[in-house]
Amino acid sequence: FEFDDSFGEDATNDDVYVRAVAPLVRLCISGAEEGANATCFAYGQTGSGKTHTMSACYEQTARDLAAGCETNGLSMTVSFYDIYGGKCYDLLSDRAPCQALEDARGRTKIIGLREVTALDASEVLSLVERGMRCRKTSRTDGNATSSRSHAVFQVTLKSKLPGEEGVKRMPSRLALVDLAGSERGADRGKLVDQRIRREGAGINKSLLALKECIRALSVGCGVNGGKDGGALAAEPSFVGEQRVPFRGSKLTQVLRDAFIGKNSKTVLLAHVSPGHGHAEHTLNTLRYAIRLKDGSDGTTTPVGAKPASPCARPRSPGSPLAVADPTSSPSSGDSGDDEDADGKATGSEHPRSSPSLPSIDPARLREAMDAHAGAAAAVARAGEALMARHLELADVAEEERALLSDATSRATRVTKGKGDIDILEHYDYCDALDDLLERRAGMEEGLRAAVATLRRAQADEMAASADLDWVEGRLDGDR
């Protein structure tokens, strides 16, 4: 995997901020009259350190923004909200619900969101602390306070200086997005109920919608000012000629400007856990991050941890990416670079040219993307049907417990001499239990069929995903 930067165990939060987030802050300060949009996503599995990283970035961002506003005559407005269960909640108003609506120009506005004007860094940090206390969290086996919502910290910068007559000035916006952790249902461990499972399914659905938007943007239009990327079409779900499913989730709807615009830039901080037990999650995170990079046109900056060198692809000569990781060991003959005595890569006089990649058929790619989207939707429907049947079975179990409790209570009263044996009650008890067992048998059969349906849908989705990767040239060898 090739990324623009990577941070090891010895890297500090200051290193991450200076190399990944600070350029976004400078972009917003310098483009405060040109409508600059900068967004930083923190993505990764539950417990990988996303909130820890973003908490440090809040402090440093507040400091640099306050200094930039004072120097350049700018005003700073702060808002903080999270997205949970497909709805927006204002973290600066004790999680008051908000509505995300589109205006006539297709731009999303959050109605009811509180925006506070901050004068210095201390006021910004005070607002951040207030919002973090209201954020939705819950306990998992891997993390005592796992974030269960997507938190969006947004700062708007406007010039306080008078502008030229007839010249429209647009404010710049910086958004720091702490995404909820990606996970599987089995990762929640034993502390799981139906609400938590639905919560996890909602998180994964929104992250999948974000991925699908990135896939769509990578087809001929790019991200952040790529080909046709700066033009806002009349239909907000289209960029150029490619349909982009921004309405697939509330997350992609409110963050649409993060991907579209000539003066926009996006950074993805991909968080991974170093443990061997998290290898599968690490690979999924890296694949997700590389998708954003492949969908960019040279201005998006995914930043993530790189796995050990046997998994890393050697960089091609003349690559515009950052300097190669000195711990990587490209196999001999893969490039024309030599190493000096200190182990630093030095360019050779006659670098070998990179092989040209096969062209991608747009029609075939759209067909594969539609098939994958349909398969993913089928998985979601099958999962919802399975949970509904499981809930019905759980209701029968509750009725069985109530019936047993009532029968036990009557038997206890007879044993203590506080009542007489009623033969008719025994008949009623048997009839009720027989009815419940018959209902349970039918529901168990339906539940097994729902499980089989979901497994078939999952297999179809995996096949569609593999076909899409093959069409995009991401798999080696023949089909």
C-alpha positions in Angstrom: 0.0 0.0 0.0 1.3 3.4 -1.0 0.3 6.4 1.1 1.6 10.0 1.3 2.9 9.6 4.9 3.0 7.1 7.7 3.5 7.3 11.5 5.0 4.6 13.7 4.8 3.9 17.4 7.3 6.7 18.2 5.4 9.4 16.3 3.7 12.0 18.5 0.3 13.8 17.9 2.4 16.9 17.1 4.0 15.0 14.2 0.6 13.9 12.9 -0.8 17.4 13.1 2.2 19.2 11.5 2.3 16.8 8.5 -1.3 16.1 7.9 -3.7 18.6 9.5 -1.7 21.9 9.6 -1.8 22.2 5.7 -5.6 22.2 5.9 -5.6 24.9 8.5 -3.3 27.1 6.3 -5.5 26.4 3.3 -8.6 27.7 5.1 -6.8 30.8 6.5 -5.4 31.8 3.1 -8.7 30.9 1.2 -11.1 32.6 3.6 -12.5 34.8 0.8 -12.5 32.1 -1.9 -14.7 29.4 -0.3 -11.9 26.9 0.6 -13.1 23.6 2.0 -10.8 21.3 4.0 -11.8 18.1 5.7 -9.9 15.6 7.9 -11.4 12.2 8.5 -10.2 9.9 11.3 -11.0 6.3 10.2 -10.3 2.9 11.6 -11.5 0.0 13.7 -13.0 0.5 17.2 -10.3 1.2 19.7 -7.6 2.1 17.3 -7.1 5.6 18.7 -9.1 7.9 16.4 -10.6 10.0 19.2 -7.3 10.3 20.9 -5.7 11.7 17.7 -8.5 14.1 17.0 -8.6 15.4 20.5 -5.0 16.5 20.1 -5.7 18.0 16.7 -8.6 20.1 18.2 -6.2 21.9 20.5 -3.5 22.6 17.9 -6.1 23.6 15.3 -7.7 26.0 17.7 -4.3 27.6 18.5 -3.3 28.0 14.8 -6.7 29.2 13.7 -6.9 31.8 16.4 -3.4 33.1 15.5 -4.3 33.2 11.8 -7.6 35.0 12.4 -5.8 37.7 14.4 -3.1 38.2 11.7 -5.5 38.2 8.7 -8.5 40.0 10.1 -10.8 37.0 10.1 -13.8 36.0 12.3 -14.1 32.4 13.5 -17.4 30.6 14.0 -17.5 27.1 15.6 -20.2 24.3 15.4 -20.0 20.8 16.7 -22.5 18.0 15.9 -22.6 14.3 15.6 -24.5 11.9 13.4 -26.1 8.9 15.1 -28.8 6.6 13.7 -29.1 8.7 10.5 -29.9 11.9 12.5 -27.9 15.0 13.4 -27.5 16.2 17.0 -26.1 19.5 18.2 -23.3 18.8 20.7 -23.3 22.5 21.8 -27.0 22.4 22.7 -27.0 19.2 24.8 -27.6 16.9 21.8 -30.7 18.9 20.5 -31.8 17.2 17.2 -31.1 19.1 14.0 -32.3 18.6 10.4 -30.0 18.4 7.4 -31.9 19.8 4.4 -30.8 20.8 0.9 -31.4 24.3 -0.5 -32.4 25.2 -4.0 -28.8 25.0 -5.1 -28.3 21.5 -3.8 -26.2 22.5 -0.8 -26.9 20.9 2.5 -27.8 23.1 5.4 -28.2 21.9 9.0 -31.3 23.6 10.4 -31.2 24.3 14.1 -27.4 23.9 14.5 -25.9 26.3 16.9 -22.9 28.3 15.6 -20.8 30.2 18.2 -18.3 33.0 17.4 -15.0 32.3 19.2 -12.5 35.0 19.9 -9.5 32.9 21.0 -8.2 29.4 21.3 -9.4 28.9 24.9 -13.0 29.6 23.8 -12.7 27.0 21.0 -11.3 24.4 23.4 -14.1 25.1 25.9 -16.7 24.4 23.2 -14.9 21.2 22.2 -14.9 19.9 25.7 -18.5 20.7 26.1 -19.4 18.9 22.9 -17.3 15.8 23.7 -19.2 15.3 27.0 -22.4 15.0 25.0 -21.1 12.6 22.3 -22.8 9.2 22.1 -20.6 6.4 23.5 -21.1 2.9 24.8 -19.1 0.0 26.2 -17.6 -2.8 24.1 -15.4 -5.7 25.1 -12.5 -3.9 23.4 -13.2 -0.3 24.6 -15.0 1.0 27.6 -16.0 4.2 26.0 -16.3 3.4 22.3 -17.6 6.3 20.1 -20.9 5.3 18.5 -21.5 8.4 16.4 -19.7 10.4 13.7 -18.5 13.7 15.3 -18.1 16.7 13.0 -16.2 19.7 14.4 -16.6 22.5 11.9 -15.0 26.0 11.9 -16.0 28.7 9.5 -13.7 31.6 8.7 -14.9 34.9 7.3 -13.1 38.1 6.5 -13.9 41.1 8.6 -12.4 43.5 6.1 -14.6 45.3 3.6 -14.6 43.7 0.2 -14.5 45.1 -3.3 -17.8 46.2 -4.7 -19.5 43.5 -6.9 -17.1 40.8 -5.7 -18.7 37.9 -3.9 -16.7 36.5 -1.0 -17.3 33.0 0.2 -16.2 31.8 3.7 -13.8 28.9 4.2 -14.7 25.8 6.2 -12.6 23.3 8.1 -14.2 20.1 9.3 -12.5 17.6 11.6 -14.5 14.3 11.4 -14.0 11.6 14.0 -15.8 8.6 12.4 -17.3 5.9 14.5 -15.3 2.7 14.6 -15.8 0.1 11.9 -16.5 -3.3 13.3 -18.3 -6.6 12.9 -21.2 -7.7 15.0 -19.0 -10.5 16.6 -16.5 -7.8 17.8 -19.0 -6.5 20.3 -18.5 -9.6 22.5 -21.1 -10.7 25.0 -22.3 -7.2 25.9 -24.7 -7.1 23.0 -28.4 -6.4 22.7 -30.6 -5.8 19.7 -30.2 -2.0 19.9 -26.4 -2.2 19.9 -26.5 -4.5 16.9 -28.7 -2.1 15.0 -26.3 0.7 16.1 -23.3 -1.1 14.6 -25.2 -1.9 11.4 -26.1 1.8 11.0 -22.4 2.8 11.5 -21.2 0.2 8.9 -24.0 1.3 6.5 -22.8 5.0 6.6 -19.2 4.0 6.1 -20.2 1.8 3.2 -22.1 4.8 1.7 -18.9 6.9 2.1 -16.9 4.3 0.3 -19.5 4.1 -2.5 -19.3 7.9 -3.0 -15.5 7.6 -3.3 -15.9 4.7 -5.8 -18.2 6.8 -7.9 -16.0 9.9 -7.8 -13.0 7.9 -9.0 -14.8 7.2 -12.3 -13.6 9.9 -14.7 -14.2 12.8 -12.4 -11.8 12.7 -9.5 -12.0 14.2 -6.1 -11.2 17.6 -4.8 -11.0 19.5 -8.1 -10.2 16.7 -10.4 -11.7 16.5 -13.9 -15.1 18.2 -13.7 -14.8 18.0 -10.0 -15.3 21.7 -9.4 -18.6 22.0 -11.2 -21.8 21.7 -9.1 -24.4 20.1 -11.3 -28.1 21.0 -11.0 -28.8 17.6 -9.6 -26.7 17.3 -6.4 -26.2 13.6 -6.9 -24.3 14.0 -10.1 -20.7 15.2 -10.7 -20.0 15.6 -14.4 -21.7 12.6 -16.0 -21.3 10.2 -13.0 -24.0 9.7 -10.4 -22.6 10.0 -6.9 -24.8 8.6 -4.1 -24.4 11.4 -1.6 -27.9 10.8 -0.3 -26.9 7.2 0.7 -26.4 8.3 4.3 -26.6 11.5 6.4 -22.8 11.4 6.7 -22.1 11.7 3.0 -25.0 14.2 2.5 -23.6 16.8 5.0 -20.0 16.3 4.0 -20.6 16.5 0.2 -18.5 19.7 0.0 -15.5 17.7 1.3 -15.2 15.9 -2.1 -16.4 18.5 -4.6 -14.9 21.9 -5.3 -11.9 23.5 -7.0 -10.5 24.8 -3.7 -11.1 21.7 -1.5 -8.7 19.3 0.1 -9.3 16.1 2.1 -7.1 14.1 4.4 -7.8 10.6 5.7 -6.0 9.5 8.9 -6.2 5.7 8.7 -5.8 4.2 12.2 -4.6 0.6 12.6 -3.9 -1.5 15.7 -0.5 -3.3 15.6 -1.7 -6.5 17.2 -1.6 -9.8 15.2 -5.3 -10.4 16.2 -6.3 -7.2 14.3 -4.6 -8.1 11.0 -7.9 -8.5 9.2 -9.1 -5.1 10.4 -5.8 -3.5 9.5 -6.1 -4.8 5.9 -9.7 -3.6 5.6 -8.7 -0.2 6.9 -5.8 0.1 4.5 -8.0 -1.0 1.6 -10.6 1.6 2.5 -8.0 4.3 2.7 -6.3 3.4 -0.6 -9.7 3.7 -2.2 -9.8 7.4 -1.3 -6.4 7.9 -2.7 -7.2 6.0 -5.9 -10.3 8.2 -6.3 -8.3 11.4 -6.0 -6.6 13.5 -8.7 -3.5 14.3 -6.9 -4.8 16.7 -4.2 -6.4 14.3 -1.7 -4.0 13.2 1.0 -4.7 9.9 2.7 -2.3 9.4 5.6 -2.0 6.1 7.2 0.2 3.5 8.8 1.9 1.1 6.4 2.1 -2.6 7.1 5.4 -4.5 7.2 7.5 -4.3 4.0 6.5 -7.8 2.6 3.0 -6.4 2.2 4.1 -3.0 0.7 4.4 -2.4 -3.0 7.7 -0.7 -4.0 7.2 2.9 -5.3 7.7 3.5 -9.0 10.6 5.8 -10.0 9.5 9.5 -10.2 6.5 8.9 -7.9 4.9 12.2 -6.7 4.3 10.6 -3.3 6.2 11.4 -0.2 9.7 9.9 0.3 9.6 6.1 0.6 9.6 4.6 4.1 13.2 3.7 4.8 12.1 0.5 6.5 10.6 -0.8 3.2 12.8 -3.2 1.3 11.8 -3.2 -2.4 13.0 -6.4 -4.1 15.9 -6.0 -6.5 15.0 -5.1 -10.0 11.7 -3.5 -9.1 13.1 0.0 -9.6 16.3 1.7 -10.8 17.1 3.2 -7.5 20.3 2.3 -5.5 21.0 2.8 -1.8 24.0 4.7 -0.5 26.0 3.7 2.6 23.4 5.3 4.9 20.5 3.3 3.5 18.8 6.3 1.8 17.3 5.8 -1.6 19.1 7.7 -4.4 17.8 8.0 -8.0 19.8 6.2 -10.7 20.8 7.9 -13.9 18.5 5.7 -16.0 15.4 4.9 -14.0 13.2 2.2 -15.4 9.9 3.4 -16.7 6.8 2.2 -15.0 4.6 -0.2 -16.9 1.4 1.3 -18.2 -1.8 0.3 -16.5 -4.6 -1.3 -18.6 -7.4 1.1 -19.5 -10.7 0.7 -17.7 -13.9 0.4 -19.6 -16.3 3.0 -18.0 -19.4 1.1 -19.1 -18.1 -2.2 -17.7 -17.1 -0.4 -14.5 -20.5 1.2 -14.0 -22.1 -2.2 -14.5 -19.8 -3.7 -11.8 -20.5 -0.8 -9.5 -24.2 -1.1 -9.9 -24.0 -4.8 -9.3 -22.0 -4.3 -6.1 -24.4 -1.6 -4.9 -27.3 -3.9 -5.5 -25.6 -6.8 -3.7 -24.8 -4.6 -0.7 -28.4 -3.4 -0.5 -29.5 -7.1 -0.6 -27.2 -7.8 2.4 -28.8 -4.9 4.3 -32.3 -6.1 3.5 -31.5 -9.7 4.5 -29.9 -8.5 7.7 -32.9 -6.5 8.7 -35.2 -9.4 7.9 -33.1 -11.7 10.0 -33.1 -9.3 13.0 -36.9 -8.9 12.7 -37.4 -12.7 12.9 -34.9 -12.9 15.8 -36.9 -10.3 17.7 -40.1 -12.3 17.2 -38.4 -15.3 18.7 -37.1 -13.3 21.6 -40.7 -12.1 22.3 -41.8 -15.8 22.5 -39.0 -16.5 24.9 -40.2 -13.6 27.1 -43.7 -15.1 27.1 -42.3 -18.5 28.1 -40.5 -16.8 31.0 -43.6 -15.1 32.1 -45.7 -18.3 31.9 -43.1 -20.2 33.9 -42.9 -17.4 36.5 -46.6 -17.5 37.0 -46.8 -21.3 37.3 -43.8 -21.3 39.8 -45.5 -18.6 41.9 -48.7 -20.7 42.1 -46.8 -23.8 43.0 -44.9 -22.0 45.7 -48.1 -20.8 47.3 -49.5 -24.3 47.4 -46.3 -25.6 48.9 -46.5 -23.0 51.7 -50.1 -23.9 52.4 -51.4 -20.6 51.2 -53.6 -22.1 48.4 -55.1 -25.3 47.0 -54.2 -27.2 43.9 -56.3 -26.3 40.9 -56.3 -29.1 38.3 -57.7 -26.7 35.7 -54.7 -24.4 36.1 -52.5 -27.3 35.1 -54.5 -27.8 32.0 -54.3 -24.1 31.1 -50.5 -24.1 31.8 -50.0 -27.1 29.4 -52.2 -25.6 26.7 -50.3 -22.3 26.8 -46.9 -23.9 26.8 -47.9 -26.2 24.0 -49.0 -23.2 21.9 -45.7 -21.3 22.6 -43.6 -24.3 21.7 -45.5 -24.7 18.4 -44.9 -21.0 17.6 -41.3 -21.3 18.6 -40.7 -24.3 16.2 -42.2 -22.3 13.3 -40.1 -19.2 14.1 -36.9 -21.2 14.5 -37.4 -22.7 11.0 -38.0 -19.2 9.6 -35.0 -17.9 11.4 -32.8 -20.6 9.9 -34.1 -19.8 6.5 -33.3 -16.0 7.1 -29.8 -16.9 8.2 -29.3 -18.9 5.0 -30.6 -16.0 2.9 -28.2 -13.6 4.6 -25.3 -15.9 4.0 -26.2 -16.2 0.3 -26.5 -12.4 0.1 -23.1 -12.0 1.7 -21.5 -14.4 -0.7 -23.0 -12.5 -3.6 -21.7 -9.2 -2.2 -18.2 -10.6 -1.9 -18.3 -11.9 -5.4 -19.6 -8.5 -6.7 -16.8 -6.7 -4.8 -14.2 -9.0 -6.2 -15.6 -8.5 -9.7 -15.4 -4.7 -9.2 -11.8 -4.9 -8.0 -10.9 -7.0 -11.0 -12.6 -4.5 -13.4 -10.6 -1.7 -11.8 -7.4 -3.6 -12.3 -6.8 -4.1 -8.5 -6.3 -7.9 -8.7 -3.2 -9.5 -10.2 -3.3 -12.3 -12.8 -6.1 -13.5 -15.1 -9.7 -13.7 -14.1 
